[in-house]
Amino acid sequence: MNGTTLHKTAADRAEELPGARLEHPFGDDWEVFKVRGKVFMLMTEVPGRPVVILKADPGEARALREQYSHITPGYHMNKKHWITLEGGDGVDGELVDELVTDSYRLVVARLPEAEQPVDPRTYGSSTRAAS
């Protein structure tokens, strides 16, 4: 998957998520997706390469970085809790959808229960097994 397709796939998935909103708090070069005011995905270009920055469980993030050369620590984010995804071999729509959904669920889980638009324990549960 190339970078343009990566951005479109990630944005399409994010826009499907209950309560998700697109904002541009850092200018037109940054697309920031939030749920109830909390960031779960950022998209930009890092020198000329389209990237998607997502929240991830620390153990899962480590496993993903080991498994995929196109997943690195979060750009300008906490390197333990965020990952950066670039387009490339092995990056497909299913992976992007799962990573976006997982990021969303992690953020929703930290919201007060009354503000959660979905049950983060069951919504869009990932079936991908990290190696």
Accessible surface in RSA format (square Angstrom, percent):
REM  Atomic radii and reference values for relative SASA: ProtOr
REM  Chains: A
REM  Algorithm: Lee & Richards
REM  Probe-radius: 1.40
REM  Slices: 20
REM RES _ NUM      All-atoms   Total-Side   Main-Chain    Non-polar    All polar
REM                ABS   REL    ABS   REL    ABS   REL    ABS   REL    ABS   REL
RES MET A   1    58.74  30.4  14.59   9.7  44.15 105.1  29.65  25.2  29.09  38.5
RES ASN A   2    95.40  65.8  82.55  79.8  12.86  31.0  41.01  98.7  54.39  52.6
RES GLY A   3    13.79  17.0   0.00   N/A  13.79  17.0   3.93  10.8   9.86  22.1
RES THR A   4   105.63  75.1  99.38 100.7   6.25  14.9  69.44  93.3  36.19  54.7
RES THR A   5    61.24  43.6  58.28  59.1   2.96   7.0  39.10  52.5  22.13  33.5
RES LEU A   6     0.00   0.0   0.00   0.0   0.00   0.0   0.00   0.0   0.00   0.0
RES HIS A   7    37.59  20.5  37.09  25.8   0.50   1.3  18.71  19.3  18.88  22.0
RES LYS A   8   130.33  63.6 122.89  75.4   7.44  17.7 103.10  92.8  27.23  29.0
RES THR A   9    27.41  19.5  23.39  23.7   4.02   9.6  16.01  21.5  11.40  17.2
RES ALA A  10     0.00   0.0   0.00   0.0   0.00   0.0   0.00   0.0   0.00   0.0
RES ALA A  11    15.45  14.2  15.45  23.8   0.00   0.0  15.45  21.8   0.00   0.0
RES ASP A  12    58.88  41.2  55.37  55.1   3.51   8.3  23.36  55.0  35.53  35.4
RES ARG A  13    42.55  17.9  40.47  20.6   2.08   5.0   7.70  10.5  34.85  21.1
RES ALA A  14     0.00   0.0   0.00   0.0   0.00   0.0   0.00   0.0   0.00   0.0
RES GLU A  15   110.14  63.2  80.39  60.8  29.75  70.8  34.66  67.0  75.48  61.6
RES GLU A  16   115.08  66.1  85.89  65.0  29.19  69.5  42.17  81.6  72.91  59.5
RES LEU A  17     4.66   2.6   0.00   0.0   4.66  11.7   0.06   0.0   4.60  12.4
RES PRO A  18    48.04  35.0  36.57  33.3  11.47  41.7  48.04  39.7   0.00   0.0
RES GLY A  19    34.10  42.0   0.00   N/A  34.10  42.0  17.42  47.8  16.67  37.3
RES ALA A  20    24.73  22.7   0.58   0.9  24.14  54.9   1.01   1.4  23.72  62.8
RES ARG A  21   154.23  64.8 148.32  75.6   5.91  14.1  59.98  82.0  94.25  57.1
RES LEU A  22    70.37  39.2  44.04  31.5  26.34  66.2  44.04  30.9  26.34  70.9
RES GLU A  23    47.50  27.3  42.53  32.2   4.97  11.8  19.10  36.9  28.40  23.2
RES HIS A  24    82.08  44.9  59.01  41.0  23.07  59.0  35.89  37.0  46.19  53.7
RES PRO A  25    71.56  52.2  28.60  26.1  42.96 156.1  42.10  34.8  29.46 183.1
RES PHE A  26   127.43  63.8  97.07  60.1  30.36  79.0 106.32  64.5  21.11  60.4
RES GLY A  27    35.99  44.4   0.00   N/A  35.99  44.4  32.91  90.3   3.08   6.9
RES ASP A  28   132.45  92.8 108.21 107.7  24.24  57.3  33.45  78.7  99.00  98.7
RES ASP A  29   118.33  82.9 102.75 102.3  15.58  36.8  29.59  69.6  88.74  88.5
RES TRP A  30    50.43  20.2  50.43  24.4   0.00   0.0  26.72  14.2  23.71  38.5
RES GLU A  31    55.85  32.1  55.85  42.3   0.00   0.0   9.84  19.0  46.01  37.6
RES VAL A  32     0.11   0.1   0.11   0.1   0.00   0.0   0.11   0.1   0.00   0.0
RES PHE A  33     1.40   0.7   1.40   0.9   0.00   0.0   1.40   0.8   0.00   0.0
RES LYS A  34    38.47  18.8  37.99  23.3   0.48   1.1   4.49   4.0  33.98  36.2
RES VAL A  35     0.00   0.0   0.00   0.0   0.00   0.0   0.00   0.0   0.00   0.0
RES ARG A  36   113.75  47.8  84.54  43.1  29.21  69.5  36.20  49.5  77.55  47.0
RES GLY A  37    54.28  66.9   0.00   N/A  54.28  66.9  28.68  78.7  25.59  57.3
RES LYS A  38   119.06  58.1 117.33  72.0   1.73   4.1  61.88  55.7  57.18  60.9
RES VAL A  39    41.23  27.1  32.63  29.5   8.60  20.7  32.63  28.4   8.60  23.3
RES PHE A  40     0.00   0.0   0.00   0.0   0.00   0.0   0.00   0.0   0.00   0.0
RES MET A  41     0.00   0.0   0.00   0.0   0.00   0.0   0.00   0.0   0.00   0.0
RES LEU A  42     8.14   4.5   8.14   5.8   0.00   0.0   8.14   5.7   0.00   0.0
RES MET A  43     6.75   3.5   5.33   3.5   1.42   3.4   5.33   4.5   1.42   1.9
RES THR A  44     7.76   5.5   4.71   4.8   3.05   7.3   3.57   4.8   4.19   6.3
RES GLU A  45   104.33  59.9  82.18  62.2  22.15  52.7  25.08  48.5  79.24  64.7
RES VAL A  46    16.42  10.8  13.85  12.5   2.58   6.2  16.42  14.3   0.00   0.0
RES PRO A  47   116.93  85.2  85.69  78.1  31.24 113.6 100.33  82.8  16.61 103.2
RES GLY A  48    59.79  73.7   0.00   N/A  59.79  73.7  29.76  81.7  30.02  67.2
RES ARG A  49   110.01  46.2 109.46  55.8   0.55   1.3  56.02  76.6  53.99  32.7
RES PRO A  50    27.96  20.4  26.70  24.3   1.25   4.5  26.70  22.0   1.25   7.8
RES VAL A  51     0.58   0.4   0.58   0.5   0.00   0.0   0.58   0.5   0.00   0.0
RES VAL A  52     0.00   0.0   0.00   0.0   0.00   0.0   0.00   0.0   0.00   0.0
RES ILE A  53     0.38   0.2   0.38   0.3   0.00   0.0   0.38   0.3   0.00   0.0
RES LEU A  54     0.19   0.1   0.19   0.1   0.00   0.0   0.19   0.1   0.00   0.0
RES LYS A  55    46.73  22.8  44.62  27.4   2.11   5.0  21.49  19.3  25.24  26.9
RES ALA A  56     6.98   6.4   3.73   5.8   3.25   7.4   5.54   7.8   1.44   3.8
RES ASP A  57    70.31  49.3  67.22  66.9   3.09   7.3  19.76  46.5  50.55  50.4
RES PRO A  58    33.02  24.1  31.21  28.5   1.81   6.6  31.43  26.0   1.59   9.9
RES GLY A  59    31.24  38.5   0.00   N/A  31.24  38.5  20.95  57.5  10.29  23.0
RES GLU A  60    47.60  27.3  42.72  32.3   4.87  11.6  22.62  43.8  24.97  20.4
RES ALA A  61     0.00   0.0   0.00   0.0   0.00   0.0   0.00   0.0   0.00   0.0
RES ARG A  62   132.20  55.5 132.05  67.3   0.15   0.4  43.08  58.9  89.12  54.0
RES ALA A  63    19.76  18.2  17.92  27.7   1.84   4.2  19.38  27.3   0.38   1.0
RES LEU A  64     0.38   0.2   0.38   0.3   0.00   0.0   0.38   0.3   0.00   0.0
RES ARG A  65    68.11  28.6  51.90  26.5  16.20  38.6  14.89  20.4  53.22  32.3
RES GLU A  66   137.74  79.1  98.92  74.8  38.82  92.4  48.44  93.7  89.30  72.9
RES GLN A  67    77.58  43.4  43.76  32.0  33.82  80.5  23.53  50.1  54.05  41.0
RES TYR A  68    36.15  16.9  33.61  19.1   2.53   6.6  18.63  14.0  17.52  21.6
RES SER A  69   101.08  85.4  65.14  86.9  35.94  82.8  57.63 122.7  43.45  60.9
RES HIS A  70    47.99  26.2  46.41  32.3   1.58   4.0  34.22  35.3  13.77  16.0
RES ILE A  71     4.02   2.3   0.00   0.0   4.02   9.7   0.00   0.0   4.02  10.9
RES THR A  72    53.67  38.2  53.03  53.8   0.65   1.5  45.30  60.9   8.37  12.7
RES PRO A  73    60.01  43.7  53.63  48.9   6.38  23.2  53.63  44.3   6.38  39.7
RES GLY A  74     0.00   0.0   0.00   N/A   0.00   0.0   0.00   0.0   0.00   0.0
RES TYR A  75    76.07  35.5  72.17  41.1   3.90  10.1  44.36  33.3  31.71  39.1
RES HIS A  76   135.96  74.3 104.15  72.4  31.80  81.4  76.56  78.9  59.40  69.1
RES MET A  77    55.17  28.6  39.47  26.1  15.70  37.4  30.63  26.0  24.54  32.5
RES ASN A  78    84.51  58.3  66.49  64.3  18.02  43.4  28.70  69.1  55.81  53.9
RES LYS A  79   109.14  53.2 103.58  63.6   5.56  13.2  86.88  78.2  22.26  23.7
RES LYS A  80   127.95  62.4 119.82  73.5   8.13  19.4  69.95  63.0  58.00  61.8
RES HIS A  81    61.82  33.8  61.82  43.0   0.00   0.0  36.57  37.7  25.25  29.4
RES TRP A  82    22.22   8.9  22.22  10.8   0.00   0.0  10.92   5.8  11.30  18.3
RES ILE A  83     0.84   0.5   0.84   0.6   0.00   0.0   0.84   0.6   0.00   0.0
RES THR A  84     7.05   5.0   7.05   7.1   0.00   0.0   7.05   9.5   0.00   0.0
RES LEU A  85     0.00   0.0   0.00   0.0   0.00   0.0   0.00   0.0   0.00   0.0
RES GLU A  86    35.66  20.5  35.66  27.0   0.00   0.0   2.67   5.2  32.99  26.9
RES GLY A  87    17.15  21.1   0.00   N/A  17.15  21.1   3.20   8.8  13.95  31.2
RES GLY A  88    18.07  22.3   0.00   N/A  18.07  22.3  18.07  49.6   0.00   0.0
RES ASP A  89   135.02  94.6 119.01 118.5  16.01  37.9  39.38  92.7  95.64  95.4
RES GLY A  90    55.52  68.5   0.00   N/A  55.52  68.5  36.08  99.0  19.44  43.5
RES VAL A  91     4.20   2.8   0.11   0.1   4.09   9.8   0.15   0.1   4.05  11.0
RES ASP A  92    75.33  52.8  74.09  73.7   1.25   2.9  32.63  76.8  42.70  42.6
RES GLY A  93    25.73  31.7   0.00   N/A  25.73  31.7  19.75  54.2   5.98  13.4
RES GLU A  94   115.65  66.4 104.75  79.2  10.91  26.0  41.25  79.8  74.41  60.8
RES LEU A  95     6.36   3.5   4.75   3.4   1.61   4.1   5.98   4.2   0.38   1.0
RES VAL A  96     0.00   0.0   0.00   0.0   0.00   0.0   0.00   0.0   0.00   0.0
RES ASP A  97    55.18  38.7  54.94  54.7   0.25   0.6  12.71  29.9  42.48  42.4
RES GLU A  98    23.68  13.6  20.64  15.6   3.04   7.2  17.98  34.8   5.70   4.7
RES LEU A  99     5.41   3.0   4.31   3.1   1.10   2.8   4.35   3.1   1.06   2.9
RES VAL A 100     0.00   0.0   0.00   0.0   0.00   0.0   0.00   0.0   0.00   0.0
RES THR A 101     6.35   4.5   6.35   6.4   0.00   0.0   3.88   5.2   2.46   3.7
RES ASP A 102    23.75  16.6  23.26  23.1   0.49   1.2  16.67  39.2   7.08   7.1
RES SER A 103     0.00   0.0   0.00   0.0   0.00   0.0   0.00   0.0   0.00   0.0
RES TYR A 104     0.00   0.0   0.00   0.0   0.00   0.0   0.00   0.0   0.00   0.0
RES ARG A 105    48.30  20.3  47.35  24.1   0.95   2.3   4.44   6.1  43.87  26.6
RES LEU A 106    58.05  32.3  55.43  39.7   2.61   6.6  56.29  39.5   1.75   4.7
RES VAL A 107     8.62   5.7   7.46   6.8   1.16   2.8   8.39   7.3   0.23   0.6
RES VAL A 108     0.00   0.0   0.00   0.0   0.00   0.0   0.00   0.0   0.00   0.0
RES ALA A 109    54.11  49.8  33.00  50.9  21.11  48.0  33.27  46.8  20.84  55.2
RES ARG A 110   202.70  85.1 172.14  87.7  30.56  72.8  54.67  74.7 148.03  89.7
RES LEU A 111    11.38   6.3   4.38   3.1   7.00  17.6   5.06   3.6   6.32  17.0
RES PRO A 112    79.85  58.2  66.73  60.8  13.12  47.7  79.26  65.4   0.59   3.7
RES GLU A 113   145.95  83.8 129.84  98.2  16.11  38.4  44.41  85.9 101.54  82.9
RES ALA A 114   106.72  98.1  61.90  95.5  44.82 102.0  74.65 105.1  32.08  85.0
RES GLU A 115    79.46  45.6  75.17  56.9   4.29  10.2  29.45  57.0  50.00  40.8
RES GLN A 116    41.61  23.3  21.19  15.5  20.41  48.6   2.50   5.3  39.10  29.7
RES PRO A 117    36.63  26.7   4.75   4.3  31.89 115.9  11.72   9.7  24.91 154.8
RES VAL A 118    24.23  15.9  12.47  11.3  11.76  28.3  23.49  20.4   0.74   2.0
RES ASP A 119    56.29  39.4  43.93  43.7  12.36  29.2  29.03  68.3  27.26  27.2
RES PRO A 120    11.27   8.2   7.87   7.2   3.41  12.4   8.10   6.7   3.17  19.7
RES ARG A 121   182.93  76.8 160.21  81.7  22.72  54.1  76.62 104.7 106.31  64.4
RES THR A 122    93.62  66.6  78.30  79.4  15.32  36.5  65.65  88.2  27.98  42.3
RES TYR A 123    57.59  26.9  50.92  29.0   6.67  17.4  45.60  34.3  11.99  14.8
RES GLY A 124    39.11  48.2   0.00   N/A  39.11  48.2  25.11  68.9  14.01  31.4
RES SER A 125    61.75  52.2  44.08  58.8  17.68  40.7  36.51  77.8  25.24  35.4
RES SER A 126    44.21  37.4  15.38  20.5  28.83  66.4  16.58  35.3  27.64  38.7
RES THR A 127   125.21  89.1  91.48  92.7  33.73  80.4  79.84 107.2  45.37  68.6
RES ARG A 128    49.32  20.7  24.78  12.6  24.55  58.5  32.79  44.8  16.53  10.0
RES ALA A 129    84.97  78.1  63.12  97.4  21.86  49.7  69.28  97.6  15.69  41.6
RES ALA A 130    41.95  38.6  11.02  17.0  30.93  70.4  11.23  15.8  30.72  81.4
RES SER A 131   105.96  89.5  58.23  77.7  47.73 110.0  70.57 150.3  35.38  49.6
END  Absolute sums over single chains surface
CHAIN  1 A     6867.7       5273.7       1593.9       3511.3       3356.4
END  Absolute sums over all chains
TOTAL          6867.7       5273.7       1593.9       3511.3       3356.4
